[in-house]
Amino acid sequence: MESTFGGVIPILPTPFTPRGAVDHEGFIRVIDAAITAGVHGVSMFGLASEYYKLADLERDLLAQRLVGHVAKRCKAIVSIVPHATQLAVAEAIRAAEYGADALMLMPPFFLGTPIADIVRHIRAVASAVSIPVIVQYAPLQTGRVIDAATFAKLCGELPNISHVKVDLVPSGPTISALNANGVSSLVGYMGLHLPEDFTRGTSGVMPTVSIAPAMVKLWNLLGKDEEEAKQLHARILPFLNFTMQSVEFLIACEKELLVEAGVLTSAFCREPAYALDATQRIELQWLRERLGDLLVQR
């Protein structure tokens, strides 16, 4: 399948009310804030979406709202996260019926799923739909290592597997290996090494919403003005390093930043969650002020 996805595609957070219910109005505002920042797509139910804290019905409703509200203004990507292949296939079919532009598939990993079973799972889900499928590869979080040749074989068998999302540090060697095997990639981990990853051939980056304006500006510079792109990346790198201390830490920072921007009214995270202490809040505020309009505004 010809590569149709690229650029900046942030992972959306799941907003909650102060009492812990899903804040659907806040979710709509987050989508609008991302699109206003000029992103090329938005994706829901990544690790930074707290998908593992959502009921099945909540995920289903959010997927419908995502596709309906994006309304083709950019790409709408829905992640498929069930570990049971039967459930993942059913969820993928529903997301395609809702009108998702693509799926992002988190392969099963609980209790050390064998690689052969992971491959069968990917085949089953991708073959159940005709829309593009992005396979999420997060070996540090899942403990499952898959080589580029395996991904290349899957892409050869199922042309709608369009990309592998690389959630890994260092990401560069994996991106180069995928590229050498004819596999397109997107990079996660907030684009910590995006200029290098771009040079190695990645098609796009999947950060959080708060940093989307900076990432859009950076992406537009890459390939045009390497020096200016690297200078901009160096400016935002302290923010990326600070927020990426862990997934739960990133989620806590992201929601605080979106509240500061007036996009969300609550930074609530369902427990277990990371609670920022006073020193971390001061540092986050300093980084926010330093970046100014490079961070999302309502």
C-alpha positions as CSV (number, residue, x, y, z in Angstrom):
1,M,0.0,0.0,0.0
2,E,1.3,3.4,-0.9
3,S,2.3,5.5,2.1
4,T,-0.6,7.9,2.9
5,F,0.3,8.9,6.4
6,G,2.9,11.2,7.5
7,G,3.8,14.4,9.3
8,V,2.6,15.1,12.9
9,I,0.0,12.8,14.3
10,P,-0.5,13.4,18.1
11,I,-1.8,10.8,20.5
12,L,-4.9,12.3,22.1
13,P,-5.4,12.1,25.9
14,T,-8.6,10.9,27.6
15,P,-10.0,13.8,29.5
16,F,-11.8,13.0,32.8
17,T,-14.0,15.1,35.0
18,P,-12.8,15.7,38.6
19,R,-15.0,12.7,39.6
20,G,-13.4,10.4,37.1
21,A,-16.0,10.2,34.3
22,V,-15.0,10.6,30.7
23,D,-15.2,14.3,29.7
24,H,-16.6,14.1,26.2
25,E,-16.8,17.9,25.8
26,G,-13.1,18.2,26.8
27,F,-12.3,15.5,24.3
28,I,-13.9,17.5,21.5
29,R,-11.9,20.6,22.6
30,V,-8.6,18.5,22.5
31,I,-9.4,17.4,19.0
32,D,-10.0,21.0,17.9
33,A,-6.9,22.2,19.5
34,A,-4.8,19.6,17.7
35,I,-6.4,20.4,14.3
36,T,-5.9,24.2,14.9
37,A,-2.2,23.5,15.5
38,G,-2.0,22.2,11.9
39,V,-1.5,18.5,12.6
40,H,-1.8,15.9,9.8
41,G,-3.8,13.5,11.8
42,V,-4.9,12.5,15.4
43,S,-4.8,9.1,17.0
44,M,-6.7,7.7,20.0
45,F,-5.9,4.9,22.4
46,G,-2.2,5.1,22.4
47,L,-0.4,4.5,25.7
48,A,-0.7,8.2,26.4
49,S,-4.5,7.9,26.1
50,E,-4.8,5.8,29.2
51,Y,-6.6,3.2,27.1
52,Y,-5.8,0.6,29.8
53,K,-8.0,2.6,32.2
54,L,-11.1,2.7,30.0
55,A,-14.1,0.4,29.8
56,D,-14.9,-1.2,26.4
57,L,-18.0,0.9,26.0
58,E,-16.0,4.1,26.8
59,R,-13.5,3.3,24.1
60,D,-16.2,2.6,21.6
61,L,-18.0,5.9,22.3
62,L,-14.7,7.8,22.1
63,A,-13.8,6.2,18.8
64,Q,-17.2,7.2,17.3
65,R,-16.8,10.8,18.6
66,L,-13.3,11.0,17.3
67,V,-14.2,10.0,13.7
68,G,-17.4,12.0,13.7
69,H,-15.8,15.2,15.0
70,V,-12.7,15.1,13.0
71,A,-15.0,14.8,9.9
72,K,-12.1,14.3,7.5
73,R,-10.3,17.6,8.5
74,C,-7.2,15.4,9.1
75,K,-6.6,11.7,9.4
76,A,-8.5,10.0,12.3
77,I,-6.6,6.9,13.6
78,V,-8.2,4.5,16.1
79,S,-6.0,2.1,18.1
80,I,-7.0,-1.5,18.5
81,V,-5.8,-2.7,21.9
82,P,-7.6,-6.0,23.0
83,H,-5.2,-8.9,23.6
84,A,-7.8,-11.4,22.5
85,T,-7.6,-11.8,18.7
86,Q,-11.4,-12.3,18.4
87,L,-12.1,-9.1,20.3
88,A,-9.4,-7.2,18.4
89,V,-10.9,-8.2,15.0
90,A,-14.4,-7.2,16.1
91,E,-13.1,-3.8,17.3
92,A,-11.2,-3.2,14.1
93,I,-14.2,-3.9,12.0
94,R,-16.3,-1.5,14.1
95,A,-13.7,1.3,13.8
96,A,-13.6,0.8,10.1
97,E,-17.4,1.0,9.9
98,Y,-17.3,4.2,12.0
99,G,-15.1,5.7,9.2
100,A,-11.6,5.7,10.7
101,D,-9.0,6.5,8.2
102,A,-6.6,3.9,9.7
103,L,-6.0,1.7,12.6
104,M,-3.1,1.5,15.0
105,L,-2.6,-2.0,16.3
106,M,-1.0,-2.7,19.7
107,P,-0.1,-6.4,19.5
108,P,-0.8,-8.7,22.5
109,F,2.1,-8.9,25.0
110,F,0.7,-9.9,28.4
111,L,2.4,-12.8,30.0
112,G,5.1,-12.9,27.3
113,T,3.0,-13.7,24.2
114,P,5.1,-15.8,21.8
115,I,6.2,-13.9,18.7
116,A,4.4,-16.5,16.4
117,D,1.1,-15.7,18.2
118,I,1.7,-11.9,17.9
119,V,2.2,-12.4,14.1
120,R,-1.0,-14.4,13.8
121,H,-2.8,-11.7,15.8
122,I,-1.5,-8.9,13.4
123,R,-2.5,-11.0,10.4
124,A,-6.0,-11.6,11.7
125,V,-6.7,-8.0,12.5
126,A,-5.2,-6.5,9.3
127,S,-6.9,-9.0,7.0
128,A,-10.3,-8.2,8.6
129,V,-10.3,-4.6,7.3
130,S,-9.3,-2.8,4.1
131,I,-8.1,0.5,5.6
132,P,-4.4,1.0,6.5
133,V,-3.0,-0.5,9.7
134,I,-0.1,0.9,11.7
135,V,1.5,-1.7,13.9
136,Q,2.7,-0.3,17.2
137,Y,6.2,-1.5,18.2
138,A,7.0,-0.7,21.8
139,P,9.5,-3.3,23.0
140,L,10.4,-1.3,26.2
141,Q,6.8,-1.3,27.4
142,T,5.8,-4.8,26.1
143,G,9.0,-6.8,26.4
144,R,8.5,-8.3,22.9
145,V,11.2,-7.8,20.3
146,I,10.3,-8.1,16.6
147,D,12.8,-7.8,13.8
148,A,12.5,-5.7,10.7
149,A,12.4,-8.8,8.5
150,T,9.2,-10.0,10.3
151,F,7.5,-6.7,9.7
152,A,8.6,-6.7,6.1
153,K,7.1,-10.2,5.6
154,L,3.8,-9.0,7.2
155,C,3.7,-6.0,4.9
156,G,4.3,-8.2,1.9
157,E,1.5,-10.5,2.8
158,L,-0.9,-7.7,3.8
159,P,-0.5,-4.5,1.8
160,N,-2.8,-2.5,4.1
161,I,-0.2,-2.8,6.9
162,S,1.2,0.6,5.9
163,H,3.6,1.6,8.8
164,V,5.3,0.5,12.0
165,K,5.2,3.0,14.8
166,V,8.5,2.8,16.6
167,D,8.3,3.5,20.3
168,L,11.9,2.9,21.2
169,V,15.0,4.7,22.3
170,P,17.3,4.8,20.4
171,S,14.8,4.7,17.5
172,G,17.2,5.4,14.7
173,P,18.7,1.9,14.0
174,T,15.2,0.3,14.0
175,I,13.9,3.0,11.6
176,S,16.9,2.3,9.3
177,A,16.4,-1.4,9.4
178,L,12.7,-1.0,8.6
179,N,13.5,1.4,5.8
180,A,16.1,-1.0,4.4
181,N,13.4,-3.7,4.3
182,G,10.9,-1.4,2.5
183,V,8.7,-0.8,5.6
184,S,7.5,2.8,6.3
185,S,7.7,4.0,9.9
186,L,6.3,6.6,12.3
187,V,8.2,7.5,15.4
188,G,6.8,7.9,18.9
189,Y,8.6,8.8,22.2
190,M,7.7,12.5,21.6
191,G,10.1,12.8,18.7
192,L,13.1,12.8,21.0
193,H,15.5,12.3,18.1
194,L,13.2,13.4,15.3
195,P,15.9,15.2,13.1
196,E,17.9,12.0,13.0
197,D,14.8,9.8,12.5
198,F,13.8,12.0,9.6
199,T,17.2,11.6,8.0
200,R,16.8,7.8,8.4
201,G,13.5,7.9,6.6
202,T,10.7,8.0,9.1
203,S,7.4,9.3,7.6
204,G,6.1,11.1,10.7
205,V,6.0,11.6,14.5
206,M,3.4,10.9,17.1
207,P,3.9,13.2,20.1
208,T,1.3,14.6,22.5
209,V,-1.2,17.4,21.7
210,S,0.5,20.0,23.9
211,I,3.7,20.1,21.8
212,A,1.9,19.8,18.5
213,P,2.6,23.5,17.3
214,A,6.3,23.0,17.8
215,M,6.3,19.6,16.1
216,V,4.4,20.9,13.1
217,K,6.8,23.8,12.7
218,L,9.8,21.4,13.1
219,W,8.3,18.9,10.6
220,N,7.9,21.6,8.0
221,L,11.5,22.6,8.4
222,L,12.9,19.1,8.1
223,G,14.3,18.5,4.6
224,K,14.2,22.3,3.9
225,D,16.5,24.0,6.4
226,E,18.4,21.4,8.4
227,E,20.2,23.9,10.6
228,E,17.0,25.8,11.6
229,A,15.3,22.5,12.2
230,K,18.0,21.3,14.6
231,Q,18.0,24.6,16.4
232,L,14.2,24.4,17.0
233,H,14.6,20.8,18.1
234,A,17.3,21.8,20.5
235,R,15.0,24.4,21.9
236,I,12.2,22.0,22.6
237,L,14.4,19.1,23.7
238,P,14.4,20.0,27.4
239,F,10.6,19.8,27.3
240,L,10.7,16.4,25.6
241,N,13.3,15.0,28.0
242,F,11.4,16.2,31.0
243,T,7.9,15.0,30.0
244,M,9.1,11.6,28.8
245,Q,10.4,10.3,32.1
246,S,7.6,7.6,32.1
247,V,4.2,7.1,30.4
248,E,2.2,8.0,33.5
249,F,4.5,11.1,34.1
250,L,3.9,12.2,30.5
251,I,0.1,11.8,30.9
252,A,0.1,13.9,34.1
253,C,2.2,16.6,32.5
254,E,0.1,16.7,29.3
255,K,-3.2,17.2,31.2
256,E,-1.7,19.9,33.4
257,L,-0.5,21.7,30.2
258,L,-3.9,21.4,28.5
259,V,-5.6,22.8,31.6
260,E,-3.1,25.7,31.6
261,A,-4.0,26.3,27.9
262,G,-7.7,26.4,28.6
263,V,-8.4,23.2,26.6
264,L,-9.3,21.0,29.5
265,T,-11.0,21.9,32.8
266,S,-9.5,19.0,34.8
267,A,-6.2,17.3,34.9
268,F,-7.7,14.2,36.6
269,C,-6.1,10.8,35.8
270,R,-7.7,7.6,36.9
271,E,-5.7,5.7,39.5
272,P,-3.1,4.4,39.6
273,A,-1.6,7.6,38.3
274,Y,1.5,9.7,38.7
275,A,1.1,12.8,41.0
276,L,3.4,15.6,40.1
277,D,5.1,17.1,43.2
278,A,5.7,20.8,43.8
279,T,9.2,20.8,42.2
280,Q,8.0,19.1,39.1
281,R,5.2,21.5,38.7
282,I,7.6,24.4,38.9
283,E,9.8,22.9,36.3
284,L,6.8,22.2,34.0
285,Q,5.7,25.8,34.4
286,W,9.1,27.1,33.5
287,L,9.3,24.9,30.4
288,R,5.8,26.1,29.4
289,E,6.7,29.7,29.7
290,R,10.0,29.2,27.9
291,L,8.2,27.6,24.9
292,G,5.3,30.1,24.8
293,D,3.3,29.7,21.6
294,L,5.2,26.6,20.5
295,L,2.8,24.9,22.9
296,V,-0.9,24.4,22.1
297,Q,-3.3,27.2,22.8
298,R,-7.1,27.1,22.8
